[in-house]
Amino acid sequence: MIAAKDSVIYTYVTDFTKFNEWSPWLEMEPSTKTMITGSIGQVGATYSWDGKELGSGNFKITNLAPYSAVYEKLTFSTPFKAEADNDLFFEQQGDSTKVTWIYDGENKGIIDKWRGLTLNKMMSKDWERGLQKLKANIEKNKS
C-alpha cells in the first residue's frame, strides 16, 4: 500500500527516467549502464541495462491501462536468454493505492523450470525491496 493516488504512482512508474530511483538491482551494481528509448510513459518506451553482475536485457511497455496497469515485456539477453511479462497493477483504496508487481515467464524445459524456481526465490526479496523503495520515494515526494 502506498499513500498516494493511483494516477501519481502510475505516472511515476511509466517514467523510466525514475526507475533507477526505485530499482532494487542497481543498488547491487551502480555502475550498470542504462538507456531509455521511445517516448516516456508511452507504449514502446524501453529501459535497457548492461552490467557485469546484472547481465543485460530490457523491458518495454507493451500496453497501458491508465492509472490501473502497466504491461511490460522483460527480455534477458545475458547471462541467459529469457522472456517474461513484467506487469504492475494499481488499485485505489481510499487515500492509498495497492500496488502489485507480477513477473510471469514460461518454463519450457527442466532447466527453465529449475531456473524459474531459483529465480523466483532469489528475486522475490528484490521485488519486495523495489516496492518498498517505490513507496518511500512516492510518499517522500508527494505534494
Residue pairs with C-beta under 8 A, 6 or more apart in sequence:
1 93
1 96
1 97
1 98
1 99
1 135
2 9
2 96
2 97
2 99
2 134
2 135
2 138
2 139
3 95
3 96
3 139
3 142
4 96
4 97
4 138
4 139
4 142
5 92
5 97
6 67
6 68
6 90
6 91
6 92
6 97
7 67
8 138
8 142
9 90
9 97
9 99
9 134
9 138
10 66
10 67
10 68
10 70
10 90
11 41
12 18
12 134
12 137
12 138
13 70
13 88
13 134
14 40
14 41
14 42
14 45
14 61
14 64
14 70
15 40
15 41
16 36
16 40
16 45
16 46
16 47
17 36
17 40
18 137
19 34
19 47
20 26
20 34
21 133
21 137
22 130
22 133
22 134
22 137
23 130
23 133
24 126
24 127
24 129
24 130
24 133
25 32
25 49
25 54
25 126
26 32
26 34
28 53
28 54
29 51
29 52
29 53
29 54
31 51
31 52
32 49
32 50
32 51
32 53
32 54
33 49
33 50
33 51
34 47
34 48
34 49
34 50
35 47
35 48
35 49
36 45
36 46
36 47
36 48
37 45
37 46
37 48
38 44
38 45
38 46
38 60
38 61
39 45
42 61
42 64
43 61
43 62
43 63
43 64
44 60
44 61
45 60
45 61
46 58
46 59
46 60
46 61
47 58
47 59
47 60
48 56
48 57
48 58
49 56
49 57
49 58
50 56
55 76
55 77
55 78
55 79
55 80
56 76
56 77
56 78
57 74
57 75
57 76
57 77
57 78
58 74
58 75
58 77
59 72
59 73
59 74
59 75
59 86
60 72
60 73
60 75
61 70
61 71
61 72
62 71
62 72
62 73
63 69
63 71
64 70
64 71
65 71
67 90
67 92
68 89
68 90
68 91
69 87
69 88
69 89
69 90
70 87
70 88
71 85
71 87
72 85
72 86
72 87
72 88
73 83
73 84
73 85
73 86
74 83
74 84
74 85
74 86
74 103
74 105
75 82
75 83
76 82
76 83
80 115
82 105
82 112
82 115
83 105
83 106
84 103
84 104
84 105
84 106
85 102
85 103
85 104
85 105
86 101
86 102
86 103
87 101
87 102
87 104
88 99
88 100
88 101
88 102
89 99
89 100
89 102
90 97
90 98
90 99
91 97
91 98
91 100
99 131
99 134
99 135
101 127
101 130
101 131
103 120
103 123
103 127
105 116
106 112
107 113
107 115
107 116
